[in-house]
Amino acid sequence: MTKFELTGQHSALNNSTAIEPIKTITLDNRSITILGTAHVSKASADKVQELIASGTYDAVAVELCPSRHKAIVDPDAMAKMDLFQVIRKGHASMVAANLALGAFQQRMAEQFNIEPGAEMRVAIHDAQAAKLPVLLIDREIGTTLKRIYHNVPWWKRIGLFSGLISSVISKEKFSEAEIERLKEGDVLESSFSQFAEDEKDLFKPLITERDQYMSARLIKESRESQYQHILAVVGAGHMKGMQHQLENRQINNPDDTIRELDAIPASSNWFKYLPWIIVLLVLTGFAIGFTRSPEIGTAMILDWILINGGLSALGAAIALAHPLTVLTAFCAAPLTSLNPTIGAGMVVAAVEIYLRKPTVGDFHRLRSDTTTLKGWWNNQVTRILLIFILSTLGSAIGTYVAGFRIFERLSAG
């Protein structure tokens, strides 16, 4: 069975008369209905409510991953986050990027008095009220962000990160055209495209891969749980891709597809060994310096400590770290830079957490505080993330600057 409803196009943001696109596909004598929604449209939420109330479906799938679902059903989830474990496991940058994305979308919501994701909240609430299972079919946002990182050429990654930060700092108002684009597309793609240099680098991990992933999850759930008719609530930007995947039987083994798209691409071998190569070169420089004269060797070590420790401490100070945390950065960076298994940022952030542990209030205010530059510095949760990132960045820059300084001394000698 195939059914289409035409979509209306309206410029007014509060217009709720738009008709949502809907498509029903039959697979193995079981049906999957895909409802394309606008993440900022009341009409979409109303349509979701209407379809669930019809009693036609025995399961409701939503374009959410477990993390985004938890943020919706448990707004206090962030307050339960173990910040040190986040940093120890190397997830600090991903959490910061997540918060920046959320802040960008929150600014948009406040400007136009809209609620992004209202249709997902309605889908979850009404499905539970009707005692229908809620299926989370989207890929984990952390995995998507990591695959974006690997899909973007290394020379563009700094621009992508700085664009993400500037989107939080910017006071520029969003245009109605940008909101219309968000209504027609995917919420993550629309957010990233505001500051990405080349959207082609983002399209595959943000759209194409997630079309495949969500289609594979629907096939898997339909087969294994024997659901006769699943309602899938996804952004309108995913409708065409998912329809193609399902109708043309593009996915033979959903488990293999899910496993492949959940994998994080491995870094190049040379990049993996680069930190150790740098350490070896620095230590070789020290050895050669002391061989020539104790004065040259001592000067090299002082350069290493002052430059590496100084820049890491500067990063911590810019993030308004505790004075003892700044001192820790100065002492730790020259040592951790000679041991790639542990980063200066992790040590520095751990000390800051010990000295000034975030309060429950800090976690509760994250959503509002991250919408302003001042809020990132005032909230202790985001300040710790900034301390980790900036002290790490300072140490990394210091390693290269001090390294060049060491070999300048060798050349001069």
Helices and strands as residue ranges (DSSP letters): E 22-27, E 30-37, H 42-53, E 59-62, H 66-73, G 77-80, H 83-88, H 92-112, H 118-129, E 134-136, H 141-151, H 154-169, H 176-184, H 187-193, H 200-203, I 204-208, H 209-225, E 229-235, G 236-238, H 239-247, H 254-262, H 269-292, H 294-304, I 305-309, H 310-318, H 323-336, H 344-355, H 360-364, H 366-369, H 373-378, H 380-412
